[in-house]
Amino acid sequence: MFLYFFSLAIIAFEVICCKIFFESFCHSSLGQRKLQKVLLLLVLIFVYYVCGLTLSGWIVVKQIIAILVTAVIMHVYFRISIKKSSVLAMLYQGLLLLVDYLAYVGNCAIISKEGVVQNEYALEGNLVVVFSKVILFLCILLVKKQFGHKSTEMLADAEWIKFLFFPVFTIVTIVAMLMTFQYTENKAQAYVLYSIALGMVVMNAFVYYLINDIVIREAEIHEKAILELQVKNQIEMYRSISENYEIQKDKSHEFKNQILCIESLLKDHEYDEASRYVNNISKTFMGERNIINTNHVIINAILNTKYQEAISNHIVFVFKVNDLSKIGIEDEDLVVVLANLLNNAIEACEKCKEKKEIKFKFMIEDELIILSVKNTYNQPLVYDNDEIKTSKTVMPDEHGVGIKNVIRIVKKYRGEYVVQNNEKEFYFSIVIPLKK
């Protein structure tokens, strides 16, 4: 009975490995409930178990059935094409057979004293099976690291090394068992060793899903922070657009009255008075807040708002722009990029005691969108894992989230960015191909 349970547990672990392998190349379908997914995996476990009991002497037939059933179930589980599912199923079964073969050959060549697997309570044979499954698990984790999505991408290399410590430790432990316990005195001793080896295998799966759930939760928190920052910037910019619109309406009404006044003065031949009046109006226009015009409503609103903010903080704002009406970047993304870069530049300049200057360029040149922001600063920059750490004491995470969000949007449009700094100036430059 124990050996039947042992076989079932090993097969369940193989199915878990199969699922992780498919997750490395597929996104899990959101249209299915957890119960449906669990039932699909249970069906796969049942088929593997039945094939193991009834087709142990028909290796080729067993593998063909396993590939077909795996392809069909994973096709439904991940909602992928049957062709892709079939290819992945063949790759997984091939990896499974290769690892089993290498584990058996390695045991016979290095560990087993007689050159063959001993049959005393089937201890050595079962430990080799466990050993091969842990090797399989480690190989799939490496595949997941290379080709995986979302959660695995958030683990740094140092964190991956820590994470892989447990499967490596399990492998070393099982090898030690194989080298030490060539024979056992009774079934009880063998079953204890089975339980230890199997327990460590199960713990590998639990540790993987525990870390995976933690990382996914951290990713959701990070995405929530990004969304909140986007909403904050969008509300600020849209409010500015609304204010500009209302101001423009008032100015249009005033402009009509001014034209009528000038017309009246000219009819009365009050040329000197008309000249003084026009001169006063010109001075008013020079102080107008909408001084930047790129033929793009959203960009105009953001740049004019930040320009006025910079001027009010005694910051020299030098800008170079051209016609950006065909920029092809979504309004929400423009808000995030411009608001974050200019907010950071203004905040850095505010802390400067001497020179406060922002040099801004946003142009379309040679089928490329070029955006660069250069600003003075006097706070020391701290880099950690190639990321700039903020010196803010209030809401420090917001700065890091903002920069990461800018980089995410640059990558979204297949662009490139450069971050440089010297002793006095910080420079952030972006180049994005212009969509035709």
Number of C-alpha atoms within 10 A of each C-alpha: 6 10 12 11 10 17 17 17 18 21 20 20 22 19 18 16 23 22 19 18 24 22 16 19 15 20 15 15 13 10 9 13 9 10 9 11 18 12 11 16 21 14 15 21 22 15 17 22 19 13 18 18 12 10 15 12 10 11 11 11 13 17 18 13 15 19 21 14 18 28 23 18 18 26 18 17 22 20 17 17 13 15 12 14 24 19 12 21 24 18 14 21 17 14 15 20 15 14 20 20 13 13 20 20 16 13 22 17 13 10 20 18 13 9 12 15 20 16 12 15 17 15 24 26 18 23 19 22 18 25 27 23 23 28 21 23 24 19 17 20 23 16 15 20 17 12 15 20 15 11 18 19 14 14 16 10 11 8 10 15 11 9 17 15 11 18 22 14 12 20 22 13 16 22 17 12 17 21 15 10 14 16 16 16 10 10 13 11 14 19 17 11 19 20 14 13 22 22 12 21 23 16 15 22 16 12 14 15 12 11 15 15 13 12 18 15 13 14 15 12 12 14 14 12 16 18 14 13 19 21 15 13 20 20 13 16 23 15 13 17 20 13 13 18 13 12 13 13 12 11 12 12 11 12 13 10 12 15 12 12 14 18 13 13 17 15 10 10 11 12 13 11 13 18 14 11 15 15 12 11 13 12 10 10 12 10 9 11 14 17 13 18 16 17 13 14 13 18 22 19 26 23 22 20 20 19 24 17 15 23 11 10 14 14 21 17 18 12 15 12 15 14 13 18 12 12 19 13 14 9 13 14 18 18 23 23 22 20 23 21 17 21 17 18 25 23 15 21 26 20 13 16 9 11 16 21 23 25 16 21 17 21 18 21 11 9 12 16 20 20 20 20 21 22 26 26 26 17 14 10 14 11 10 7 7 7 11 15 15 18 13 11 7 7 9 12 14 17 19 14 18 22 18 15 21 21 16 15 17 18 13 11 15 11 18 13 16 10 13 10 14 10 11 13 16 19 17 17 17 19 18 21 18 18 12 7
